[in-house]
Amino acid sequence: MTTYLIAMYQPDGGPPPDMDMEPVMRELEAINDEMRAAGQWVFANGLRDSTTATVVRVRGDEVLTTDGPYLEGKEHLGGFTIVRAPDLDVALGWARRIAKVTTLPVEVRPFHD
Amino acid sequence: MPGRADIERTFREEHGRAVAVLVRTFGDIDVAEEAVQDAFAVAIERWPRDGPPPSPAGWIITTARNRAIDRLRREAARAGRQAEAVRYQADRGPAEAEEDEGPVRDDRLRLIFTCCHPSLAMTAQVALTLRLLGGLTTAEIARSFLVPEATMAQRLVRAKGKIRHAGIPFRIPRDADLPARLRAVLAVVYLIFNEGYAAGSGERLVREDLCAEAIRLGRLLAELMPDEPEVMGLLALMLLTDARRDARTTAAGELVRLADQDRTLWDRELVAEGQAIVRACLRRGEPGPYQIQAAINAVHSDEPTDWRQVLALYDQLLAFEPTPVVALNRAVAVAEVDGPAAALDLVDDLELEGYHVFHAVRANLLRRLGRRADAAAAYRAAIELAGNAAEREFLERALADTQLVE
């Protein structure tokens, strides 16, 4: 078993105003339920907008706290799911479904374990 | 008694089978590869003295497996993992499945699908396939792809690391995923073939080895998946293309167009084999892009070329792959059936400004329409963009001819 991060990348500013998020959230919850039933679900949640992020970093002896996000860009991590799956193909199967439901690009990465 | 070169050849031929079986046993590519290396060292010592074993494949697998078990047992004992060491001891003994073709066949299929997993970069897929299934050394692969050996070694290490850490499985894909995954495997083999066939740079002989290797992989796929028509289509396409290799360039290395080729230089056996496969595909009636391209090549292998049939095949191919490049090739057939003016209308609609063949085809059509100044300009555009010397020289001759008539 390997633990995988399934990360969703979201354009800044949230979903388009005409997009109905309710069915998307419902389907995501259904996928989460299936992951739980398969004994593979570890964690899943969506993040608030990247403008709510705070960055902490070390400069010499000082620890600086600044307004985030850390990486400049038009897209940011929008949320993630953590699964424990027997192999990459199984994790990719979940990722594919999440990508389809959210229409967002999704990145799958293994943890060290 | 076999010499080192014989032993190397045997190991190269059996590499894919041995690594595939050992990956099933040990679940790790590096362990499998090292074990085969160890077996090679034993063979170099014993075969010249005792003669080759009756079944070299079985010998390699058994020897490699025992060496790997020894190695893992020693490592486990050193690390104080006694229980594990004892378990490896129990695993020792005659290999159970090496004479049994069924599981071995599946082992190799699994390994192919792992090497060509879409989560690996295409360059990594190609390198892994050549290394693990083709049995080529890292140095040979590096030379073939004109990259430093260290670069290729790093590429292989990184790819194997990803297989291990990301958990890319050794498994034949589920039916639902199989068509897409098989397309990826065929794309890797065809890329290897084209790298050897179309490139004009580097050591020519080394590059031609890539064609031979791609055909060997194609034959392996055909053996492993005889019921997949596109697998057979790709094999036929490569055989029919490779059959013309000697006629494709002059002794001086100049490119010769298909229509101008000396057909006595074609490899008749390869043509016959390719055409037979194409006929078998046609009988099945499940066409796909590789089968259609093979069929086009099969028609070209008969004299004179039946251009109406070629055009009908391109119509079919365009339905599968509606790309500008396929449309360009189809236009060449249109020129033969309906004349250059009709073809030029089609070509001028394509957005392929950056592709030298687009300009070369336009130049040829313009020349046939008597528009020599336009043709010369198009040839110049093609020469500007052509990637290899043989093609550039061919185009320069065509340009010179065009201007001569003028």
HADDOCK unambig.tbl for C-alpha pairs under 7 A between the chains (distance, minus, plus):
assign (segid A and resid 87 and name CA) (segid B and resid 167 and name CA) 4.85 0.50 0.50
assign (segid A and resid 87 and name CA) (segid B and resid 168 and name CA) 6.14 0.50 0.50
assign (segid A and resid 87 and name CA) (segid B and resid 169 and name CA) 5.91 0.50 0.50
assign (segid A and resid 88 and name CA) (segid B and resid 166 and name CA) 6.07 0.50 0.50
assign (segid A and resid 88 and name CA) (segid B and resid 167 and name CA) 5.01 0.50 0.50
assign (segid A and resid 88 and name CA) (segid B and resid 168 and name CA) 5.05 0.50 0.50
assign (segid A and resid 88 and name CA) (segid B and resid 169 and name CA) 6.69 0.50 0.50
assign (segid A and resid 89 and name CA) (segid B and resid 168 and name CA) 6.76 0.50 0.50
assign (segid A and resid 89 and name CA) (segid B and resid 169 and name CA) 6.97 0.50 0.50
assign (segid A and resid 109 and name CA) (segid B and resid 166 and name CA) 6.89 0.50 0.50
assign (segid A and resid 110 and name CA) (segid B and resid 165 and name CA) 6.77 0.50 0.50
assign (segid A and resid 110 and name CA) (segid B and resid 166 and name CA) 5.25 0.50 0.50
